[in-house]
Amino acid sequence: MPAPRVLISDALSPAAVQIFKERGVEVDFQPDLGKDKDRLAAIIGQYDGLAIRSATKVTSKILERASALKVIGRAGIGVDNVDIPAATARGVIVMNTPFGNSITTAEHAIAMMFALAREIPAADASTQAGKWEKNRFMGVEITGKTLGIIGCGNIGAIVADRAQGLHMRVIAFDPFLSPERALDLGVEKVELDELLARADIITLHTPLTEKTRNILSAEALARTKKGVRIINCARGGLVDEVALRAALESGHVAGAAFDVFSTEPALENPLFGHPHVVCTPHLGAATTEAQENVALQIAEQMSDYLTKGAIQNAVNFPSITAEEAPRLKPFIALAEKLGSFAGQLTETGLKSVRVTYQGEVAGMKTKALTSAAVAGLLRPMLAEVNVVSAPSVAKERGIVVEEMTREQDGDYDSLVTVTVVTEKQERSVSGTVFADGKPRIVDIKGLKVDGEFAPSMIYVSNEDKPGFIGRFATTLGDAGVNIATFALGRDRPGGSAIALVEVDGEVPPGVLARIQTIPGVKQAKPLRF
């Protein structure tokens, strides 16, 4: 059997080439090829693996030509330059190295904080221009200041540790940070409003999701302490840059240091040109050590997959063997959707998640299923989490993950239940896979229901009173929303009830607010699967 072949189409450390060779993989090192998509498309069909950084764009058209491709390895965390659905459809594993850049990115945030506090870039430019403006650059001390960290995962936790070494007070907002983990890190866990009100310096370390986009909006910036300084070395789009420029102009925000921008490459930006803004061109992961780390990691992961079939840090497939895949696949989809259901309804800090398996599913590889459930649970807030990284991400945040198996007890051959415990409540949701292979939801908070998962849904909990269904359907009809399926459940006549409704297309803004005004409605949430 011929040795597997890997193409490296971006500037990866030469040490990666050596790793591939040592593990019996042929390597074609063409570091400039990724910039030429036509040449890449012309030769990609010859390779089993493709190792990239950010320059290579792996589009569906490239993948159409990649007849032999089995794995794409991204040296780094962001895989937005890979068409993951197209890769998944072709059975191509997409791997990344989620933790290789953490220290470097955290150090860059600290460096930006110092540059901002002491106006180092402007003072340097002034001094080298032959001026001696000693009185112009009046900085502030870091010691004793309150640092507010938005997102206290792997990178945020390193920033917290370094900040404590600088004798700063550290407060953190992260819905997935448990009180126990906060205690271990030595940070004070707070809600976002309290962080905005108290922090002298705010640094962001969260992925960009629909929940975190513009988390520092004009309204949020208005609630910050006067004289606050803001650092973003995470993702462009977390801060409303136009609103931040206005807050800088008014003097409410004293300064900002950005390494990432809403549009990149950032050849122009609302923040550019302001005297109290420091900008760098997405250098968070740009150190020799970080690039070496991620290059070695991706070479090891890809080699292990191509020579042994082992899967690590895949963003589109769990770590399971080829023999187990067909039987597990529908249950992986079920577990992920049950987790996603719970995650989309969770609004307060997560403490623990318990996944219970009953019947035949209890004899399967439940570790992969639990990973899928936790990935679904965390993804509404942490877009980059996947079925492989989910357990370690949960552990970082101090979320306890429990797994239980039981004998069959009830109407279903197999039953999976995801129970989420937050700081305020406990919520369970159960599902099964029928003979057609489609995951179904059969129980929500103890109320029996029978519904399929669909791309766009509305979940409503309400009092079981006459007239609700008519008012609900009328509200959707008046908004031009078409109902596809309607699943109902209740505990007893006149008691608590739920509706799980599949609709065609997006739910227009304002519709949920109108549903909330229907008498007896307790909660109405949009769901996407």
Residue pairs with C-beta under 8 A, 6 or more apart in sequence:
3 24
3 25
3 26
4 24
4 25
4 26
4 48
4 49
4 70
4 306
4 307
5 25
5 26
5 27
5 28
5 46
5 47
5 48
5 49
6 20
6 25
6 26
6 27
6 28
6 47
6 48
6 49
6 50
6 51
6 302
6 306
7 28
7 30
7 33
7 43
7 44
7 46
7 47
7 49
7 50
7 51
8 16
8 17
8 27
8 28
8 29
8 30
8 31
8 51
8 52
9 30
9 31
9 33
9 34
9 40
9 50
9 51
9 52
9 55
9 56
10 31
10 34
10 51
10 52
10 53
10 54
10 55
10 56
10 75
11 31
11 32
11 53
11 55
12 29
12 31
12 51
12 53
12 75
12 291
12 295
12 298
12 299
13 291
13 292
13 295
13 296
14 29
15 292
15 295
15 296
15 299
16 51
16 75
16 295
16 296
16 298
16 299
17 27
17 29
17 299
19 296
19 299
19 300
19 303
20 26
20 27
20 299
20 302
20 303
21 27
23 300
23 303
23 304
23 307
24 303
24 307
25 49
25 302
25 303
25 306
25 307
28 47
33 39
33 40
33 43
33 56
34 40
34 52
34 53
34 55
34 56
34 57
35 55
35 56
37 57
37 59
37 62
40 56
40 62
41 61
41 62
41 65
42 65
44 50
44 62
44 65
44 66
44 69
45 65
45 66
45 67
45 68
46 68
47 66
47 68
47 69
48 68
48 69
48 70
48 71
48 306
49 69
49 70
49 71
49 72
49 73
49 302
49 305
49 306
50 56
50 58
50 66
50 69
50 71
50 72
50 73
51 72
51 73
51 75
51 298
51 299
51 302
52 58
52 72
52 73
52 74
52 75
52 81
52 82
53 74
53 75
53 76
54 76
54 78
54 81
55 81
56 81
57 81
58 72
58 81
58 82
58 83
58 87
59 83
59 86
60 83
60 86
63 69
63 83
63 86
63 87
63 90
63 92
66 90
66 92
69 90
69 92
70 91
70 92
70 93
70 305
70 306
71 92
71 93
71 94
71 95
71 302
71 305
71 306
72 82
72 87
72 92
72 93
72 94
72 95
73 95
73 96
73 298
73 299
73 301
73 302
74 81
74 82
74 94
74 95
74 96
74 97
74 298
75 97
75 100
75 291
75 294
75 295
75 297
75 298
76 96
76 97
76 100
76 101
76 285
76 294
77 96
77 97
77 98
77 100
77 101
77 384
78 96
78 384
79 94
79 96
79 315
79 384
82 94
84 94
84 315
84 316
87 93
87 94
87 316
88 94
88 316
88 317
93 305
93 311
93 314
93 316
93 317
94 314
94 315
94 316
95 298
95 301
95 302
95 305
95 311
95 312
95 313
95 314
95 315
96 298
96 313
96 315
97 293
97 294
97 297
97 298
97 301
97 313
98 154
98 313
98 384
98 389
99 154
100 290
100 293
100 294
100 297
101 284
101 285
101 290
101 293
101 294
102 154
102 155
102 158
103 158
103 289
103 290
104 284
104 285
104 286
104 287
104 289
104 290
105 155
105 233
105 284
105 285
105 290
106 155
106 158
106 159
106 162
106 205
107 162
107 287
108 233
108 259
108 280
108 283
108 284
109 155
109 159
109 203
109 205
109 231
109 233
109 284
110 159
110 162
110 163
110 166
112 231
112 233
112 257
112 259
112 278
112 280
113 142
113 147
113 201
113 203
113 229
113 231
113 257
114 120
114 142
115 121
115 257
115 278
116 201
116 229
116 231
116 255
116 256
116 257
116 276
116 278
117 139
117 140
117 141
117 142
117 201
117 229
118 137
118 139
118 140
119 137
119 139
119 255
119 276
120 278
121 278
122 137
122 275
123 133
123 137
126 133
126 136
126 137
127 133
142 166
142 167
142 168
143 166
143 167
143 168
144 167
144 168
144 169
145 168
145 169
145 200
145 201
146 168
146 169
146 170
146 171
146 198
146 199
146 200
146 201
147 159
147 160
147 163
147 168
147 169
147 170
147 171
147 199
147 200
147 201
147 202
147 203
148 171
148 172
148 173
148 190
148 195
148 196
148 198
148 199
148 201
148 202
148 203
149 156
149 159
149 160
149 163
149 170
149 171
149 172
149 173
149 174
149 187
149 203
149 205
150 156
150 172
150 173
150 174
150 192
150 195
150 202
150 203
150 204
150 205
150 206
150 215
150 216
150 238
151 173
151 174
151 204
151 205
151 206
151 207
151 212
151 234
152 160
152 172
152 173
152 174
152 177
152 182
152 185
152 187
152 205
152 397
153 174
153 176
153 205
153 206
153 382
153 393
153 396
153 397
154 393
154 396
155 205
155 234
156 172
156 174
156 205
156 206
157 185
157 396
159 203
159 205
160 170
160 172
160 185
160 186
160 187
161 185
163 170
164 170
164 186
169 188
170 185
170 186
170 187
170 188
171 187
171 188
171 189
171 190
171 194
171 195
171 198
171 199
172 182
172 185
172 187
172 188
172 189
172 190
172 195
173 189
173 190
173 191
173 192
173 194
173 195
174 189
174 206
174 397
175 346
175 347
175 348
175 349
175 350
175 381
176 349
176 350
176 378
176 381
176 382
176 394
176 397
176 399
177 189
177 349
177 397
177 398
178 349
178 350
178 351
178 397
178 398
178 399
178 400
179 189
179 349
179 351
179 398
179 423
180 398
181 396
181 397
181 398
182 188
182 189
182 398
184 398
189 349
190 198
192 215
192 220
193 223
195 202
196 202
196 220
196 223
196 224
196 225
197 223
197 224
197 225
198 225
199 224
199 225
199 228
200 225
200 227
200 228
200 229
201 228
201 229
201 230
201 231
202 216
202 224
202 228
202 229
202 230
202 231
203 230
203 231
203 232
203 233
204 215
204 216
204 230
204 231
204 232
204 233
204 234
204 235
204 238
204 239
205 233
205 234
206 212
206 215
206 234
206 235
206 238
206 381
206 382
207 234
207 235
207 382
207 383
207 384
208 234
208 235
208 236
208 237
208 238
208 383
209 380
209 381
209 382
209 383
211 380
211 381
212 238
212 381
213 237
213 238
214 237
214 238
214 239
214 240
215 238
215 239
216 230
216 238
216 239
216 240
216 244
217 240
217 243
218 240
218 243
218 246
218 247
221 240
221 243
221 244
221 247
221 252
221 253
222 247
222 252
224 247
224 252
224 253
226 251
226 252
227 252
227 253
227 254
228 252
228 253
228 254
229 253
229 254
229 255
229 256
229 257
230 239
230 244
230 253
230 255
230 256
230 257
231 256
231 257
231 258
232 238
232 239
232 256
232 257
232 258
232 259
232 260
233 258
233 259
233 260
233 284
234 260
234 284
235 260
236 260
236 261
236 262
236 263
236 264
236 266
237 262
239 258
241 261
241 262
241 269
241 270
241 271
242 270
244 253
244 256
244 270
244 271
245 270
245 271
245 274
247 253
248 255
248 256
248 271
248 274
248 276
248 277
249 274
254 276
255 276
255 277
255 278
256 271
256 274
256 276
256 277
256 278
257 277
257 278
257 279
258 271
258 277
258 278
258 279
258 280
259 279
259 280
259 281
259 282
259 283
259 284
260 282
260 284
261 269
261 271
261 282
262 269
263 269
264 282
265 281
266 272
266 279
266 281
269 279
271 277
271 279
272 279
285 291
285 294
301 312
301 313
304 310
304 312
305 311
305 312
309 321
309 322
310 319
311 317
311 318
311 319
311 320
311 388
312 319
312 388
313 386
313 388
313 389
314 386
314 387
314 388
315 384
315 386
315 388
316 386
317 387
318 328
318 332
318 368
318 371
318 372
318 387
318 388
319 368
319 371
319 387
319 388
320 328
320 365
320 368
324 364
324 365
324 368
327 364
328 364
328 365
328 368
328 369
330 433
330 437
330 438
330 439
331 361
331 364
331 369
331 414
331 416
331 433
331 439
332 368
332 369
332 372
332 387
333 372
333 439
334 416
334 431
334 432
334 433
334 439
335 355
335 369
335 370
335 372
335 373
335 376
335 416
335 418
336 372
336 373
336 375
336 376
336 387
337 376
337 431
337 439
337 441
337 453
337 529
338 373
338 376
338 416
338 417
338 418
338 429
338 430
338 431
338 439
338 441
339 353
339 372
339 373
339 374
339 375
339 376
339 377
339 378
339 418
340 376
340 377
340 379
340 380
340 527
340 529
341 376
341 418
341 429
341 441
341 453
341 459
341 527
341 529
342 353
342 376
342 377
342 418
342 420
342 427
342 429
343 376
343 377
343 378
343 379
343 380
343 381
343 420
344 380
344 525
344 527
344 528
345 427
345 459
345 523
345 525
346 377
346 380
346 420
346 422
346 427
348 422
348 423
348 424
348 425
349 422
349 423
350 377
350 397
350 399
350 420
350 421
350 422
351 399
351 400
351 421
351 422
351 423
352 399
352 400
352 401
352 402
352 420
352 421
353 373
353 374
353 377
353 394
353 399
353 400
353 401
353 402
353 418
353 419
353 420
353 421
354 401
354 402
354 403
354 404
354 418
354 419
354 421
355 366
355 369
355 370
355 373
355 374
355 401
355 402
355 403
355 404
355 416
355 417
355 418
355 419
356 403
356 404
356 405
356 406
356 415
356 416
356 417
356 419
357 364
357 366
357 369
357 403
357 404
357 405
357 406
357 414
357 415
357 416
358 405
358 406
358 407
358 408
358 409
358 410
358 412
358 414
358 415
358 416
358 417
359 407
359 408
359 412
359 413
359 414
359 415
360 408
360 413
360 414
361 369
361 414
361 415
361 416
362 405
362 406
362 407
362 414
366 403
366 405
367 403
368 387
369 416
370 391
370 401
370 403
371 387
371 388
371 390
371 391
372 387
372 390
373 416
373 418
374 390
374 391
374 393
374 394
374 401
375 385
375 386
375 387
375 389
375 390
377 390
377 418
377 420
378 385
378 390
378 393
378 394
379 385
382 393
385 393
391 401
394 401
395 401
408 415
412 432
412 442
413 432
414 432
414 433
415 430
415 431
415 432
415 442
416 430
416 431
416 432
417 428
417 429
417 430
417 443
418 428
418 429
418 430
419 426
419 427
419 428
420 426
420 427
420 428
427 445
428 443
428 444
428 445
428 446
429 441
429 443
429 444
429 445
430 441
430 442
430 443
430 444
431 439
431 440
431 441
431 442
431 443
432 439
432 440
432 442
433 439
433 440
434 440
438 452
439 452
439 453
440 450
440 451
440 452
440 453
441 449
441 450
441 451
441 452
441 453
441 487
441 500
442 448
442 449
442 450
443 449
444 459
444 489
444 498
444 500
445 461
445 498
446 491
447 489
447 490
447 491
447 496
447 497
447 498
448 489
449 487
449 488
449 489
449 498
449 500
450 487
451 485
451 487
451 500
451 502
452 485
452 502
453 529
454 484
454 485
454 502
454 529
455 528
455 529
456 502
456 503
456 504
456 505
456 506
456 507
456 526
456 527
456 528
457 500
457 501
457 502
457 503
457 526
457 527
457 528
457 529
458 499
458 500
458 501
458 503
458 507
458 512
458 515
458 524
458 525
458 526
458 527
459 498
459 499
459 500
459 501
459 523
459 524
459 525
459 527
460 472
460 498
460 499
460 501
460 515
460 521
460 523
460 524
461 496
461 497
461 498
461 521
461 522
461 523
462 468
462 496
462 497
462 498
462 499
462 518
462 520
462 521
462 522
463 494
463 495
463 496
463 497
463 520
463 522
464 490
464 492
464 493
464 494
464 495
464 496
464 497
464 520
465 494
465 519
465 520
467 519
468 497
468 518
468 519
468 520
468 521
469 486
469 488
469 499
471 518
471 519
472 499
472 501
472 515
472 518
473 483
475 511
475 514
475 515
475 518
476 482
476 483
476 501
476 503
476 511
479 508
479 510
479 511
479 514
480 508
481 503
481 504
481 505
481 507
481 508
481 511
482 503
482 504
482 505
483 501
483 502
483 503
484 502
484 503
484 504
485 501
485 502
486 499
486 500
486 501
486 502
487 499
487 500
487 501
488 497
488 498
488 499
488 500
489 497
489 498
489 500
490 496
490 497
490 498
491 497
507 526
512 524
512 525
512 526
515 521
515 524
516 524
